[in-house]
Amino acid sequence: MAGDYGKVKEDIKAILKKPDYDDGSLGPVFVRLAWHASGTYDKHSRTGGSNGATMRFNPESNDGANAGLEHARAFLEPIKQKHPWITYADLWTLAGCTAIEAMGGPQIPWKAGRTDKDPKNLTAKDVPPNGRLPDAAQGQDHVRDVFYRMGFNDREIVALIGAHSLGRCHSDRSGYSGPWTYTPTRFSNQYFKLLTTVDWRKKQWDGPLQYVDEDDELMMLPADMAVLWDPEFAKIAKEYAKDQDVFFKDFAAAFGKLVELGVPRANDPGNAPKRSKL
Protein backbone atom coordinates (compact mmCIF):
# COMPACT_ATOMS: atom_id res chain seq x y z
CA MET A 1 0.00 0.00 0.00
CA ALA A 2 1.37 3.37 -1.03
CA GLY A 3 2.29 5.84 1.64
CA ASP A 4 3.07 9.53 1.78
CA TYR A 5 5.92 10.30 -0.61
CA GLY A 6 5.94 13.88 0.62
CA LYS A 7 7.00 12.68 4.06
CA VAL A 8 9.75 10.55 2.53
CA LYS A 9 10.97 13.59 0.63
CA GLU A 10 11.08 15.63 3.83
CA ASP A 11 13.03 12.88 5.58
CA ILE A 12 15.53 12.88 2.72
CA LYS A 13 15.96 16.63 3.00
CA ALA A 14 16.47 16.30 6.75
CA ILE A 15 19.58 14.13 6.37
CA LEU A 16 21.26 16.00 3.51
CA LYS A 17 23.37 18.21 5.75
CA LYS A 18 26.24 16.12 7.11
CA PRO A 19 29.29 18.17 8.18
CA ASP A 20 31.60 15.17 8.52
CA TYR A 21 30.96 13.84 5.00
CA ASP A 22 32.79 15.20 1.95
CA ASP A 23 31.82 18.86 1.52
CA GLY A 24 29.16 18.72 4.23
CA SER A 25 26.28 17.30 2.22
CA LEU A 26 24.93 13.92 1.17
CA GLY A 27 23.22 15.58 -1.79
CA PRO A 28 25.87 14.89 -4.43
CA VAL A 29 26.21 11.19 -3.58
CA PHE A 30 22.41 10.78 -3.69
CA VAL A 31 22.38 12.32 -7.17
CA ARG A 32 25.13 9.91 -8.22
CA LEU A 33 23.17 6.98 -6.78
CA ALA A 34 20.05 7.87 -8.74
CA TRP A 35 22.14 8.46 -11.87
CA HIS A 36 24.05 5.19 -11.70
CA ALA A 37 21.00 3.14 -10.71
CA SER A 38 19.29 4.39 -13.88
CA GLY A 39 22.19 4.70 -16.31
CA THR A 40 22.53 0.96 -16.97
CA TYR A 41 19.55 1.00 -19.33
CA ASP A 42 19.87 -0.51 -22.80
CA LYS A 43 17.07 0.56 -25.13
CA HIS A 44 17.77 -2.33 -27.52
CA SER A 45 17.38 -5.16 -25.00
CA ARG A 46 15.19 -3.10 -22.64
CA THR A 47 17.30 -4.22 -19.71
CA GLY A 48 18.81 -2.27 -16.85
CA GLY A 49 17.54 1.08 -15.63
CA SER A 50 16.11 2.25 -12.32
CA ASN A 51 13.42 -0.40 -12.00
CA GLY A 52 14.41 -3.32 -9.78
CA ALA A 53 17.03 -1.55 -7.62
CA THR A 54 19.50 -4.12 -8.89
CA MET A 55 22.54 -2.31 -7.47
CA ARG A 56 21.82 -4.36 -4.34
CA PHE A 57 23.19 -7.41 -6.17
CA ASN A 58 26.37 -8.59 -7.87
CA PRO A 59 27.85 -7.81 -10.30
CA GLU A 60 26.30 -4.32 -10.33
CA SER A 61 27.05 -3.66 -6.65
CA ASN A 62 30.73 -4.36 -7.28
CA ASP A 63 31.04 -2.39 -10.51
CA GLY A 64 34.05 -0.10 -10.13
CA ALA A 65 31.91 2.76 -11.48
CA ASN A 66 29.69 2.39 -8.40
CA ALA A 67 32.49 2.54 -5.84
CA GLY A 68 31.36 4.53 -2.80
CA LEU A 69 27.66 4.21 -3.53
CA GLU A 70 27.32 1.63 -0.79
CA HIS A 71 27.58 4.64 1.54
CA ALA A 72 24.69 6.40 -0.20
CA ARG A 73 22.53 3.30 0.08
CA ALA A 74 23.43 2.94 3.76
CA PHE A 75 22.55 6.56 4.50
CA LEU A 76 19.08 5.97 3.03
CA GLU A 77 18.46 2.70 4.85
CA PRO A 78 16.95 4.33 8.00
CA ILE A 79 14.42 6.09 5.77
CA LYS A 80 13.59 2.78 4.12
CA GLN A 81 13.07 1.24 7.56
CA LYS A 82 10.86 4.16 8.62
CA HIS A 83 8.79 3.87 5.43
CA PRO A 84 8.95 0.15 4.58
CA TRP A 85 6.27 0.49 1.93
CA ILE A 86 8.52 2.46 -0.43
CA THR A 87 10.63 0.43 -2.84
CA TYR A 88 14.38 0.91 -2.96
CA ALA A 89 14.06 1.81 -6.63
CA ASP A 90 11.67 4.64 -5.83
CA LEU A 91 13.66 5.75 -2.77
CA TRP A 92 16.98 5.99 -4.59
CA THR A 93 15.59 7.97 -7.51
CA LEU A 94 13.50 10.22 -5.27
CA ALA A 95 16.58 10.92 -3.14
CA GLY A 96 18.52 12.10 -6.18
CA CYS A 97 15.72 14.31 -7.45
CA THR A 98 15.09 15.75 -3.99
CA ALA A 99 18.79 16.49 -3.50
CA ILE A 100 19.04 18.40 -6.77
CA GLU A 101 16.13 20.61 -5.81
CA ALA A 102 17.42 21.10 -2.23
CA MET A 103 20.83 22.17 -3.56
CA GLY A 104 19.33 24.96 -5.65
CA GLY A 105 18.60 23.05 -8.83
CA PRO A 106 15.38 22.64 -10.78
CA GLN A 107 12.45 20.49 -9.73
CA ILE A 108 12.79 17.11 -11.44
CA PRO A 109 9.63 15.40 -12.69
CA TRP A 110 9.36 12.18 -10.68
CA LYS A 111 6.62 9.65 -10.17
CA ALA A 112 6.41 6.49 -8.12
CA GLY A 113 5.81 3.00 -9.39
CA ARG A 114 9.18 1.25 -9.54
CA THR A 115 9.41 -2.25 -8.15
CA ASP A 116 12.30 -4.09 -6.49
CA LYS A 117 13.66 -7.37 -7.75
CA ASP A 118 13.06 -10.13 -5.21
CA PRO A 119 16.43 -11.69 -4.27
CA LYS A 120 14.68 -15.04 -3.82
CA ASN A 121 13.67 -15.10 -7.48
CA LEU A 122 16.68 -13.29 -8.93
CA THR A 123 18.31 -14.59 -12.09
CA ALA A 124 21.57 -13.53 -13.72
CA LYS A 125 19.74 -11.74 -16.53
CA ASP A 126 17.92 -9.54 -14.00
CA VAL A 127 21.12 -7.65 -13.11
CA PRO A 128 22.79 -5.57 -15.83
CA PRO A 129 26.41 -6.42 -16.59
CA ASN A 130 29.27 -4.13 -15.65
CA GLY A 131 30.55 -1.72 -18.25
CA ARG A 132 27.31 0.07 -19.11
CA LEU A 133 28.09 3.26 -17.17
CA PRO A 134 30.29 6.01 -18.67
CA ASP A 135 34.06 5.60 -18.40
CA ALA A 136 35.53 8.94 -17.31
CA ALA A 137 38.80 8.17 -19.11
CA GLN A 138 37.18 7.99 -22.54
CA GLY A 139 36.38 10.59 -25.19
CA GLN A 140 33.33 11.75 -27.08
CA ASP A 141 32.81 8.56 -29.12
CA HIS A 142 32.47 6.50 -25.96
CA VAL A 143 30.25 9.14 -24.33
CA ARG A 144 27.91 9.07 -27.30
CA ASP A 145 27.87 5.28 -27.44
CA VAL A 146 26.85 5.03 -23.78
CA PHE A 147 24.20 7.74 -23.87
CA TYR A 148 22.78 6.83 -27.27
CA ARG A 149 22.34 3.27 -25.94
CA MET A 150 20.10 4.74 -23.26
CA GLY A 151 18.16 6.81 -25.81
CA PHE A 152 19.57 10.30 -25.27
CA ASN A 153 20.53 12.86 -27.89
CA ASP A 154 23.50 15.24 -27.83
CA ARG A 155 21.68 18.04 -26.04
CA GLU A 156 20.44 15.69 -23.33
CA ILE A 157 23.95 14.25 -22.98
CA VAL A 158 25.52 17.63 -22.29
CA ALA A 159 22.72 18.58 -19.91
CA LEU A 160 23.19 15.39 -17.88
CA ILE A 161 26.96 15.83 -17.74
CA GLY A 162 26.15 19.15 -16.08
CA ALA A 163 25.48 17.11 -12.94
CA HIS A 164 29.23 17.51 -12.45
CA SER A 165 28.41 20.88 -10.98
CA LEU A 166 28.01 18.75 -7.85
CA GLY A 167 30.37 16.63 -5.82
CA ARG A 168 33.98 15.61 -6.23
CA CYS A 169 36.13 12.66 -7.23
CA HIS A 170 37.91 10.49 -4.67
CA SER A 171 41.25 8.86 -5.35
CA ASP A 172 40.27 5.83 -3.27
CA ARG A 173 37.17 5.23 -5.39
CA SER A 174 37.59 6.32 -9.00
CA GLY A 175 41.29 7.10 -8.83
CA TYR A 176 40.60 10.75 -9.71
CA SER A 177 40.74 13.54 -7.16
CA GLY A 178 39.09 16.90 -6.62
CA PRO A 179 35.89 18.88 -7.28
CA TRP A 180 34.71 20.20 -10.63
CA THR A 181 33.51 23.51 -9.21
CA TYR A 182 34.04 25.90 -6.31
CA THR A 183 30.57 25.10 -4.95
CA PRO A 184 30.24 21.28 -5.04
CA THR A 185 27.06 21.28 -2.95
CA ARG A 186 25.27 23.94 -5.01
CA PHE A 187 23.56 23.06 -8.29
CA SER A 188 24.24 25.70 -10.94
CA ASN A 189 25.74 26.23 -14.39
CA GLN A 190 29.16 26.95 -12.87
CA TYR A 191 30.48 23.69 -14.30
CA PHE A 192 29.90 24.93 -17.85
CA LYS A 193 31.29 28.37 -17.11
CA LEU A 194 34.50 26.85 -15.79
CA LEU A 195 34.76 24.16 -18.46
CA THR A 196 34.52 26.69 -21.28
CA THR A 197 36.73 29.46 -19.85
CA VAL A 198 39.50 27.98 -17.69
CA ASP A 199 42.90 27.09 -19.16
CA TRP A 200 42.86 23.40 -18.30
CA ARG A 201 46.17 21.53 -18.19
CA LYS A 202 47.20 17.96 -17.49
CA LYS A 203 47.70 17.24 -13.80
CA GLN A 204 51.25 16.24 -12.94
CA TRP A 205 50.85 13.29 -10.60
CA ASP A 206 51.02 9.51 -10.37
CA GLY A 207 47.26 9.08 -10.77
CA PRO A 208 45.16 8.69 -13.94
CA LEU A 209 45.01 11.43 -16.54
CA GLN A 210 42.91 14.37 -15.43
CA TYR A 211 43.02 18.09 -16.02
CA VAL A 212 43.36 20.92 -13.50
CA ASP A 213 43.24 24.70 -13.36
CA GLU A 214 46.45 26.67 -12.84
CA ASP A 215 46.07 26.54 -9.05
CA ASP A 216 45.27 22.81 -9.00
CA GLU A 217 42.07 23.48 -7.05
CA LEU A 218 39.59 22.19 -9.61
CA MET A 219 39.66 19.29 -12.01
CA MET A 220 38.08 17.96 -15.17
CA LEU A 221 38.05 14.37 -16.39
CA PRO A 222 38.92 13.31 -19.94
CA ALA A 223 35.20 12.78 -20.56
CA ASP A 224 34.55 16.37 -19.44
CA MET A 225 37.19 17.66 -21.83
CA ALA A 226 35.51 15.69 -24.59
CA VAL A 227 32.51 18.01 -24.15
CA LEU A 228 34.81 20.96 -24.76
CA TRP A 229 36.65 19.41 -27.70
CA ASP A 230 33.63 18.07 -29.59
CA PRO A 231 32.14 20.89 -31.72
CA GLU A 232 28.50 19.94 -31.19
CA PHE A 233 28.91 19.29 -27.47
CA ALA A 234 30.91 22.51 -27.04
CA LYS A 235 28.21 24.61 -28.68
CA ILE A 236 25.64 23.34 -26.19
CA ALA A 237 28.01 23.71 -23.23
CA LYS A 238 28.67 27.36 -24.13
CA GLU A 239 24.93 27.98 -24.37
CA TYR A 240 24.44 26.55 -20.88
CA ALA A 241 27.36 28.62 -19.57
CA LYS A 242 25.57 31.77 -20.72
CA ASP A 243 22.03 30.85 -19.68
CA GLN A 244 21.39 28.94 -16.46
CA ASP A 245 17.64 28.95 -17.00
CA VAL A 246 18.02 27.04 -20.27
CA PHE A 247 20.37 24.57 -18.59
CA PHE A 248 17.98 24.02 -15.69
CA LYS A 249 15.06 23.44 -18.05
CA ASP A 250 16.97 20.95 -20.17
CA PHE A 251 18.55 19.21 -17.18
CA ALA A 252 15.20 18.73 -15.42
CA ALA A 253 13.73 17.10 -18.52
CA ALA A 254 16.80 14.90 -19.15
CA PHE A 255 17.20 13.77 -15.55
CA GLY A 256 13.49 13.06 -15.33
CA LYS A 257 13.85 10.89 -18.41
CA LEU A 258 16.93 9.19 -16.94
CA VAL A 259 15.24 8.03 -13.75
CA GLU A 260 12.32 6.65 -15.79
CA LEU A 261 14.53 4.33 -17.85
CA GLY A 262 13.47 0.73 -17.53
CA VAL A 263 10.27 1.55 -15.67
CA PRO A 264 7.19 -0.11 -17.21
CA ARG A 265 4.48 2.47 -17.75
CA ALA A 266 1.16 1.89 -19.44
CA ASN A 267 1.72 4.89 -21.72
CA ASP A 268 5.36 4.02 -22.53
CA PRO A 269 5.76 0.35 -23.43
CA GLY A 270 9.17 1.13 -24.91
CA ASN A 271 10.63 1.24 -21.42
CA ALA A 272 9.07 -2.05 -20.37
CA PRO A 273 11.24 -5.17 -20.33
CA LYS A 274 10.82 -7.40 -23.34
CA ARG A 275 8.50 -10.32 -22.80
CA SER A 276 9.69 -13.80 -23.62
CA LYS A 277 8.11 -15.31 -26.71
CA LEU A 278 6.13 -18.47 -25.97
C-alpha positions as CSV (number, residue, x, y, z in Angstrom):
1,M,0.0,0.0,0.0
2,A,1.4,3.4,-1.0
3,G,2.3,5.8,1.6
4,D,3.1,9.5,1.8
5,Y,5.9,10.3,-0.6
6,G,5.9,13.9,0.6
7,K,7.0,12.7,4.1
8,V,9.7,10.5,2.5
9,K,11.0,13.6,0.6
10,E,11.1,15.6,3.8
11,D,13.0,12.9,5.6
12,I,15.5,12.9,2.7
13,K,16.0,16.6,3.0
14,A,16.5,16.3,6.8
15,I,19.6,14.1,6.4
16,L,21.3,16.0,3.5
17,K,23.4,18.2,5.7
18,K,26.2,16.1,7.1
19,P,29.3,18.2,8.2
20,D,31.6,15.2,8.5
21,Y,31.0,13.8,5.0
22,D,32.8,15.2,1.9
23,D,31.8,18.9,1.5
24,G,29.2,18.7,4.2
25,S,26.3,17.3,2.2
26,L,24.9,13.9,1.2
27,G,23.2,15.6,-1.8
28,P,25.9,14.9,-4.4
29,V,26.2,11.2,-3.6
30,F,22.4,10.8,-3.7
31,V,22.4,12.3,-7.2
32,R,25.1,9.9,-8.2
33,L,23.2,7.0,-6.8
34,A,20.0,7.9,-8.7
35,W,22.1,8.5,-11.9
36,H,24.1,5.2,-11.7
37,A,21.0,3.1,-10.7
38,S,19.3,4.4,-13.9
39,G,22.2,4.7,-16.3
40,T,22.5,1.0,-17.0
41,Y,19.5,1.0,-19.3
42,D,19.9,-0.5,-22.8
43,K,17.1,0.6,-25.1
44,H,17.8,-2.3,-27.5
45,S,17.4,-5.2,-25.0
46,R,15.2,-3.1,-22.6
47,T,17.3,-4.2,-19.7
48,G,18.8,-2.3,-16.8
49,G,17.5,1.1,-15.6
50,S,16.1,2.2,-12.3
51,N,13.4,-0.4,-12.0
52,G,14.4,-3.3,-9.8
53,A,17.0,-1.6,-7.6
54,T,19.5,-4.1,-8.9
55,M,22.5,-2.3,-7.5
56,R,21.8,-4.4,-4.3
57,F,23.2,-7.4,-6.2
58,N,26.4,-8.6,-7.9
59,P,27.8,-7.8,-10.3
60,E,26.3,-4.3,-10.3
61,S,27.0,-3.7,-6.7
62,N,30.7,-4.4,-7.3
63,D,31.0,-2.4,-10.5
64,G,34.0,-0.1,-10.1
65,A,31.9,2.8,-11.5
66,N,29.7,2.4,-8.4
67,A,32.5,2.5,-5.8
68,G,31.4,4.5,-2.8
69,L,27.7,4.2,-3.5
70,E,27.3,1.6,-0.8
71,H,27.6,4.6,1.5
72,A,24.7,6.4,-0.2
73,R,22.5,3.3,0.1
74,A,23.4,2.9,3.8
75,F,22.5,6.6,4.5
76,L,19.1,6.0,3.0
77,E,18.5,2.7,4.9
78,P,17.0,4.3,8.0
79,I,14.4,6.1,5.8
80,K,13.6,2.8,4.1
81,Q,13.1,1.2,7.6
82,K,10.9,4.2,8.6
83,H,8.8,3.9,5.4
84,P,9.0,0.1,4.6
85,W,6.3,0.5,1.9
86,I,8.5,2.5,-0.4
87,T,10.6,0.4,-2.8
88,Y,14.4,0.9,-3.0
89,A,14.1,1.8,-6.6
90,D,11.7,4.6,-5.8
91,L,13.7,5.7,-2.8
92,W,17.0,6.0,-4.6
93,T,15.6,8.0,-7.5
94,L,13.5,10.2,-5.3
95,A,16.6,10.9,-3.1
96,G,18.5,12.1,-6.2
97,C,15.7,14.3,-7.4
98,T,15.1,15.7,-4.0
99,A,18.8,16.5,-3.5
100,I,19.0,18.4,-6.8
101,E,16.1,20.6,-5.8
102,A,17.4,21.1,-2.2
103,M,20.8,22.2,-3.6
104,G,19.3,25.0,-5.6
105,G,18.6,23.1,-8.8
106,P,15.4,22.6,-10.8
107,Q,12.5,20.5,-9.7
108,I,12.8,17.1,-11.4
109,P,9.6,15.4,-12.7
110,W,9.4,12.2,-10.7
111,K,6.6,9.7,-10.2
112,A,6.4,6.5,-8.1
113,G,5.8,3.0,-9.4
114,R,9.2,1.3,-9.5
115,T,9.4,-2.2,-8.1
116,D,12.3,-4.1,-6.5
117,K,13.7,-7.4,-7.8
118,D,13.1,-10.1,-5.2
119,P,16.4,-11.7,-4.3
120,K,14.7,-15.0,-3.8
121,N,13.7,-15.1,-7.5
122,L,16.7,-13.3,-8.9
123,T,18.3,-14.6,-12.1
124,A,21.6,-13.5,-13.7
125,K,19.7,-11.7,-16.5
126,D,17.9,-9.5,-14.0
127,V,21.1,-7.7,-13.1
128,P,22.8,-5.6,-15.8
129,P,26.4,-6.4,-16.6
130,N,29.3,-4.1,-15.6
131,G,30.6,-1.7,-18.3
132,R,27.3,0.1,-19.1
133,L,28.1,3.3,-17.2
134,P,30.3,6.0,-18.7
135,D,34.1,5.6,-18.4
136,A,35.5,8.9,-17.3
137,A,38.8,8.2,-19.1
138,Q,37.2,8.0,-22.5
139,G,36.4,10.6,-25.2
140,Q,33.3,11.8,-27.1
141,D,32.8,8.6,-29.1
142,H,32.5,6.5,-26.0
143,V,30.2,9.1,-24.3
144,R,27.9,9.1,-27.3
145,D,27.9,5.3,-27.4
146,V,26.9,5.0,-23.8
147,F,24.2,7.7,-23.9
148,Y,22.8,6.8,-27.3
149,R,22.3,3.3,-25.9
150,M,20.1,4.7,-23.3
151,G,18.2,6.8,-25.8
152,F,19.6,10.3,-25.3
153,N,20.5,12.9,-27.9
154,D,23.5,15.2,-27.8
155,R,21.7,18.0,-26.0
156,E,20.4,15.7,-23.3
157,I,23.9,14.3,-23.0
158,V,25.5,17.6,-22.3
159,A,22.7,18.6,-19.9
160,L,23.2,15.4,-17.9
161,I,27.0,15.8,-17.7
162,G,26.2,19.2,-16.1
163,A,25.5,17.1,-12.9
164,H,29.2,17.5,-12.5
165,S,28.4,20.9,-11.0
166,L,28.0,18.7,-7.8
167,G,30.4,16.6,-5.8
168,R,34.0,15.6,-6.2
169,C,36.1,12.7,-7.2
170,H,37.9,10.5,-4.7
171,S,41.3,8.9,-5.4
172,D,40.3,5.8,-3.3
173,R,37.2,5.2,-5.4
174,S,37.6,6.3,-9.0
175,G,41.3,7.1,-8.8
176,Y,40.6,10.7,-9.7
177,S,40.7,13.5,-7.2
178,G,39.1,16.9,-6.6
179,P,35.9,18.9,-7.3
180,W,34.7,20.2,-10.6
181,T,33.5,23.5,-9.2
182,Y,34.0,25.9,-6.3
183,T,30.6,25.1,-4.9
184,P,30.2,21.3,-5.0
185,T,27.1,21.3,-3.0
186,R,25.3,23.9,-5.0
187,F,23.6,23.1,-8.3
188,S,24.2,25.7,-10.9
189,N,25.7,26.2,-14.4
190,Q,29.2,26.9,-12.9
191,Y,30.5,23.7,-14.3
192,F,29.9,24.9,-17.8
193,K,31.3,28.4,-17.1
194,L,34.5,26.8,-15.8
195,L,34.8,24.2,-18.5
196,T,34.5,26.7,-21.3
197,T,36.7,29.5,-19.9
198,V,39.5,28.0,-17.7
199,D,42.9,27.1,-19.2
200,W,42.9,23.4,-18.3
201,R,46.2,21.5,-18.2
202,K,47.2,18.0,-17.5
203,K,47.7,17.2,-13.8
204,Q,51.2,16.2,-12.9
205,W,50.9,13.3,-10.6
206,D,51.0,9.5,-10.4
207,G,47.3,9.1,-10.8
208,P,45.2,8.7,-13.9
209,L,45.0,11.4,-16.5
210,Q,42.9,14.4,-15.4
211,Y,43.0,18.1,-16.0
212,V,43.4,20.9,-13.5
213,D,43.2,24.7,-13.4
214,E,46.4,26.7,-12.8
215,D,46.1,26.5,-9.0
216,D,45.3,22.8,-9.0
217,E,42.1,23.5,-7.0
218,L,39.6,22.2,-9.6
219,M,39.7,19.3,-12.0
220,M,38.1,18.0,-15.2
221,L,38.0,14.4,-16.4
222,P,38.9,13.3,-19.9
223,A,35.2,12.8,-20.6
224,D,34.5,16.4,-19.4
225,M,37.2,17.7,-21.8
226,A,35.5,15.7,-24.6
227,V,32.5,18.0,-24.1
228,L,34.8,21.0,-24.8
229,W,36.6,19.4,-27.7
230,D,33.6,18.1,-29.6
231,P,32.1,20.9,-31.7
232,E,28.5,19.9,-31.2
233,F,28.9,19.3,-27.5
234,A,30.9,22.5,-27.0
235,K,28.2,24.6,-28.7
236,I,25.6,23.3,-26.2
237,A,28.0,23.7,-23.2
238,K,28.7,27.4,-24.1
239,E,24.9,28.0,-24.4
240,Y,24.4,26.5,-20.9
241,A,27.4,28.6,-19.6
242,K,25.6,31.8,-20.7
243,D,22.0,30.9,-19.7
244,Q,21.4,28.9,-16.5
245,D,17.6,29.0,-17.0
246,V,18.0,27.0,-20.3
247,F,20.4,24.6,-18.6
248,F,18.0,24.0,-15.7
249,K,15.1,23.4,-18.0
250,D,17.0,21.0,-20.2
251,F,18.5,19.2,-17.2
252,A,15.2,18.7,-15.4
253,A,13.7,17.1,-18.5
254,A,16.8,14.9,-19.1
255,F,17.2,13.8,-15.5
256,G,13.5,13.1,-15.3
257,K,13.9,10.9,-18.4
258,L,16.9,9.2,-16.9
259,V,15.2,8.0,-13.7
260,E,12.3,6.6,-15.8
261,L,14.5,4.3,-17.9
262,G,13.5,0.7,-17.5
263,V,10.3,1.6,-15.7
264,P,7.2,-0.1,-17.2
265,R,4.5,2.5,-17.7
266,A,1.2,1.9,-19.4
267,N,1.7,4.9,-21.7
268,D,5.4,4.0,-22.5
269,P,5.8,0.3,-23.4
270,G,9.2,1.1,-24.9
271,N,10.6,1.2,-21.4
272,A,9.1,-2.0,-20.4
273,P,11.2,-5.2,-20.3
274,K,10.8,-7.4,-23.3
275,R,8.5,-10.3,-22.8
276,S,9.7,-13.8,-23.6
277,K,8.1,-15.3,-26.7
278,L,6.1,-18.5,-26.0
